[in-house]
Amino acid sequence: MFGNPSIIVCSPQACRRVLNDDEGFKPGWPTSTQQLMGRKSFVSISDQQHKWLRKLTAAPVNGFEALTVYMKYIEENAIIALQKWEEMPQIELLTELRSLTFNIIMHIFLSSEGESVREVLEKEYTALNYGVRAMAINVPGFAYHNALKARKRLVGVLGAIVSKRRAQRREDPSSPRRDMMDALLDAEDENGARLDDEGIVDILVMYLNAGHESSGHTTMWAALFLHQNPHMFNKAKAEQEDIIRNRPPDQKGLTLKEIRKMDYLNKVIDETLRVVSFSLMVFREAKKDVTVCGYTIPKGWKVLVWFRSVHYDPEAWPDPKRFDPSRWDNFIPKAGNFLPFGGGSRLCPGNDLAKLEVSIFLHHFLLNYEFEQSDPASPVMYLPHSRPKDNCLGKMRRMTAKTS
């Protein structure tokens, strides 16, 4: 499997052990994935490099201060998007949400780039993403071939942006730092080494892809599950109305404090992450012979950590295929039983940002809109990520005149 002897780990205990044992395991993504993400991206670099770059990029994306700063931008764009969609005869909800979340991640990393650049990058990322988990068949017509071509174009566009930004900073060293691109250009490790253009481009390729796909898909499924369960929709809506009712009259927009009061909505989001399991698996490789739950994994073997099995374990999650936010009432899952963003030192660095985006969008959606799906029986596609085949085609309808 994947060109190497491989083993799939499915139990919570085994998954947790593999993800947390950096002495025994290293990233083991297939060569095809590494080629698409880049040899200097997070999926390929050593533990030491990863630790440095994670520290550099995680706080500006996931820290309290950063989330507070991004909230206003996320909220403004969510409101604008919903208003735009209600005027359209039909929308592919997933497509529109991916566009919204891509706009947000672009603002964080490349805020000074224009709309035309954003549209070009978004188009190429769609093709790239379809090839990440495809068979490595580099033949015209296959997803992997198209993804390689998309990566080449992405590298060209992002490389030009990096060169342009470097030139601007040479001409005006005192120019203000605007986004994560500037942080990457300034980055320097303990030995004084800086990132080269290839390293910056590979980090951008990875972050811009991961930074919009997970939140876009999760938001779609959460909205769809609520639409399919009216009593849950009404309960989540009542919670959001209560937040508005208790808001100071002079306050404009959401606050992190209010987000943290969304108890039921947070359960809806966690249950969505469990049922959908956006990232079905991650890959590791044994650095040495390692014994996991009584089984010895030989050095060099690939290890596929299968999140779906963890999230559908009936011992941890009774009736696991059923969407039920109430299962989270007074419940904290045991370590290893809930891994929506992975685990260990390579836990997704943007997990809090993703959940913030989902919460803000659903807040405004629940207060003012409903979504009518055109084909509730649309079959589900599972690669590269779970989604309705028609990308959730339907109509966005405004339900109330309330505003927040």
Stockholm file with secondary structure:
# STOCKHOLM 1.0

chainA/1-404         MFGNPSIIVCSPQACRRVLNDDEGFKPGWPTSTQQLMGRKSFVSISDQQHKWLRKLTAAPVNGFEALTVYMKYIEENAIIALQKWEEMPQIELLTELRSLTFNIIMHIFLSSEGESVREVLEKEYTALNYGVRAMAINVPGFAYHNALKARKRLVGVLGAIVSKRRAQRREDPSSPRRDMMDALLDAEDENGARLDDEGIVDILVMYLNAGHESSGHTTMWAALFLHQNPHMFNKAKAEQEDIIRNRPPDQKGLTLKEIRKMDYLNKVIDETLRVVSFSLMVFREAKKDVTVCGYTIPKGWKVLVWFRSVHYDPEAWPDPKRFDPSRWDNFIPKAGNFLPFGGGSRLCPGNDLAKLEVSIFLHHFLLNYEFEQSDPASPVMYLPHSRPKDNCLGKMRRMTAKTS
#=GR chainA/1-404 SS CTTSCEEEECSHHHHHHHHHCTTTEEECCCHHHHHHHCTTSTTTSCHHHHHHHHHHHHHHHHSHHHHHHHHHHHHHHHHHHHHHHHTSSCEEHHHHHHHHHHHHHHHHHHTTSCHHHHHHHHHHHHHHHHHTTSCCCCSTTSHHHHHHHHHHHHHHHHHHHHHHHHHHHHHCTTCCCCSHHHHHHHCBCTTSCBCCHHHHHHHHHHHHHHHHHHHHHHHHHHHHHHHHCHHHHHHHHHHHHHHHHTSCTTCCSCCHHHHHTCHHHHHHHHHHHHHHCSSCEEEEEESSCEEETTEEECTTCEEEEEHHHHHTCTTTSSSTTSCCGGGGTTCCCCTTSCCTTCCGGGCCTTHHHHHHHHHHHHHHHHHHEEEEESCTTCCEECSSSCEETTSSEEEEEECCCCCC
#=GC SS_cons         CTTSCEEEECSHHHHHHHHHCTTTEEECCCHHHHHHHCTTSTTTSCHHHHHHHHHHHHHHHHSHHHHHHHHHHHHHHHHHHHHHHHTSSCEEHHHHHHHHHHHHHHHHHHTTSCHHHHHHHHHHHHHHHHHTTSCCCCSTTSHHHHHHHHHHHHHHHHHHHHHHHHHHHHHCTTCCCCSHHHHHHHCBCTTSCBCCHHHHHHHHHHHHHHHHHHHHHHHHHHHHHHHHCHHHHHHHHHHHHHHHHTSCTTCCSCCHHHHHTCHHHHHHHHHHHHHHCSSCEEEEEESSCEEETTEEECTTCEEEEEHHHHHTCTTTSSSTTSCCGGGGTTCCCCTTSCCTTCCGGGCCTTHHHHHHHHHHHHHHHHHHEEEEESCTTCCEECSSSCEETTSSEEEEEECCCCCC
//
